[in-house]
Structure formats: structure tokens, C-alpha cells
Amino acid sequence: MKNPIHRFCPLVALSCTLAAPLAKADSYINFIRQVQVFSNAEWQVPVAQTGQQLSPLAIDPGGARFELWTVENSTLADYLLDHKYVGAYVPQASVVIETEDPYVTIPRTRADRPFTVTVTLNGMLSDPSAPLAARMVKILQHVQSYGNGVGVGLDREQATKLAEGYIGQNGTYVLNYPLTNLPGADRSKLRGEERITINSLPDYQAPESQLASKYVQVWPVADGSIAGIEDGDQLRFSTPTLTVTLNDLYPDSRTYAQIYKGSQSLGTVGAAVPGSAVIINDAIPHDRVLTIENWDQVIDSSGTWTLEVLTETPFGTDRLDYVSFSINRDLTLNGTVTTVE
């Protein structure tokens, strides 16, 4: 009887499940690429949102790498969603990254928020006579900054290796990261990605190959400012034109200005200022500059008032800026009353 670790399948069944936002046929093109390890022969087949099919090429003894890609039609930006390596004897690995953001296409988080990586390994042999590639895998962590960009056209070969180790037992391993490990002086303004990769070990049949890999995108914390009025200003009957500058608004966030009577108090629910709402319906951060006029319509009495700018994200509601001012609309009439007899 042949040793089962030396068997391989000439064909494998391919299956994929694409995240809901990528399922729109008019927005994305999806495909699986097969790369033979020894010959470097490549073949790619289009795929729908879900389904399975046989691999386009037979699997060489050295194995093959399968890559799940999607391409956005409008920008031609491509995203590598998943990798799998299939060989004569290799462990099975999966990597799952979870954040507080429910976005399902590519895991993403904010520079000040935590994330969790779960690595699951199966199929490693405990027999000391088995090849090392059947008994152990390598785990790597890479980081790569986007600079001032959003990662389009990123050369991931330029990523920085942050850590490397080996795992020799099947099981599930949970790694908790309280914050991103991206480099940068201003920790609130980091943008880039962190990647966790599981590789096989090289042996006489195949070189070191990727078994599983996932990355999380990290976006900066938003900030904002209100210009046109100063804290402590005293107004009468008219209100000045305001300029609200918003930077790094998080993807799928809602930002708006509100006003309420009294001094500033975080968590107070006020009246929304007309024309101040900004909804970012995109997968990347955006900047905005707003001009707000005639906002006195929400002020109904004299006294101290507070105007503040809030942004709502999957991580909660944050205040970007505020200003408290007083307004006096009371009229004082001075006069005398006389009578003529």
C-alpha cells in the first residue's frame, strides 16, 4: 500500500464565495488563477459570486497555487481575496481576520482600534519520519504603509516583514492585536495594511509555498475643524457663514453638525444643522469641505449655544470639533410716556 502522503489529485474542485459588495456583476469581474509551481504555467477562469468547478489544469507533483481575484470595473483596481496551495502532502491552513467593522469584502479597521487573527491548521503529521513539510508550517506577519494613498497599485513585494515563526501542531490559534503595527510618527493617521501568511516548508518536491494569507486594511482617525466662529463669540441677530473642514472620513461613515442650547456636553443630542450631513458611501476614506449658511434657523432663543461636528462609524460616534457661543436677540426699548391735558 502506498504511503498516503505521497498521493496527489490530478484535478481539484475549485469553490469560492465572494463578499456581497463584490457580487454586483456591473461593478466587479471575478476570477481564479491557477499557477503550476514547477512549470509556472498559468491559467485563469472567471467565476460567479458563489460556485465550484474543476481546476483548469491538472495538478503537477510539485503542486499548484490558486488565487481568488476581483477587479473593479470603474478603476481597474484589483484585489487578491484568497490563496490556496495544493500539493502532494501539505497541511491545510486558513486565516480569518475580524475587526469591529462589519464590512465583509476586505477586513478593515481604524488606526486606534483592535483586531483579531484566527489561524486554523489541519493535516500536519506527527510521525517524526514524515517530511518536515508535512509536519510544520511557517507563519509570517508583514506590514505596509499606503503613505498618503489608498493602496491602489500597491507592490506587496515591498512589504516589511515584522515577525516570523513556526507552528508544528494542528489546531486553532488566536492572535489579538490591540492596535496596528504599522510604522509612523502620528499613530492616529496611519494608513496601510497588515498581512498574516501561512507558508509550507520547502522540500524536494516543491519550494516554500503560500497556504493561506489574509490582510486587514488600516485607515486613519478622522479629524475636523470649524472656521468662521470662535469659542466664546457673542452674536446678535445674524450668524456668520461657517467653513467645516473634514479629513479622513472613515468608509461608510456619516458626519454632520448639530447645535444645542447650553455649554458643550459630550453625548448631548441636538438639532441637526441643515446642509451639514456627509455620507461616505465608499471603501476608502475621503476629505470634505462644507460651507454652512443661515444656520440660525435652529436657534430659537437667546443664551449660550454649542455647535459641534460628529462622525458616526462602526466604532461609535466621535466629536471632531465644537464651539460654544452666546446669542442675544432680546430687544430693549427706552422711552417715556407723556400726556397732554
Protein Blocks (a to p, Z undefined) as FASTA:
>chain_A
ZZfklgccfbdcddddddfklmpmklbccddddddfklopacdddddfbdcdddfbdcdf
kbpadddddddfklopacdfbdcdddfbdcddddddddfbfbfkbgcddfkbccdddddd
ehiafbfkbcfklmcccdddddddekjanopaiafklpccfbdcddfbecddddddfbdc
becfblmlgccdddddddddddfkbccddfbdcddddddddddddehiaehiacfkbccd
dddddehiaehiacdddddeddddehiacdddehiaccddbfbdcddddddehklmmpcb
ecddddddddddfkbccdfbdcdddddfbdcddddddddZZ
